[in-house]
């Protein structure tokens, strides 16, 4: 298996969502039925005008600098690890009466063996601004902040609706996509927090954290000895905590 394959991280997330104590519900893709209902634009079709959702028109905000937020893509070429599933937990959009709230969006894809996952576009597919009427995102690596227009929410737009759109977006854009599982969590900071160390480890695998390296035995190494003045210290501390806990359990 390639060192950059995210199969070990995917297994951790699958263990989490399949744990009935976590409260995830499982759903199947609907072959585009929901995306057509809400007016999701197919690949290559441009919106008439850019989607802008102002604070006054927003019925709901997901994520903020003050709330735990995770957005990550994990890929593998290991066969039969993933299925075609959408996992949902926390509070669905109609149940959220205050905002912003914590939010997590994880997309896990199984790719053909000859597909190059390092292309520039695969990481940006989850940004659905201008593809869903009344849906606006602002994203930086690892985080996404979303505003949902009150008109879109009034049309029963839900976490499952978003999951169907994400599934459709990846299937349209990645040739040879075998399987995809999407995990969405809203309004549950504890569950979102469980995904943060997994995302930090993915940053190492993808080379986004330039100071850390993933060794062949799965440990993390760093050549920078000045931890106290390093911007990556929170991510490293989280990774070390996870490694210590796993070693205690092994």
Secondary structure, DSSP 8 states (H G I E B T S, - for coil): --TT--HHHHHHHHHHHH-GGG--EEE---TTHHHHHHT---TT---SS-----TTTEEEEE-BTTB-EEEEEEEE--TTS--EEEEEEE--GGG--SS-B-EEEEEEEE--TT--TTSSSGGGTT--TTTSTTEEEEEETTEEEEEEEHHHHHTT--HHHHHHHHHHHHHHHSTT--EEEEEEEES-HHHHHHHHHHHHHHHHHHT-STTEEE-TTS-EEE----GGG-TTHHHHHHHHHHHHHHHHH-
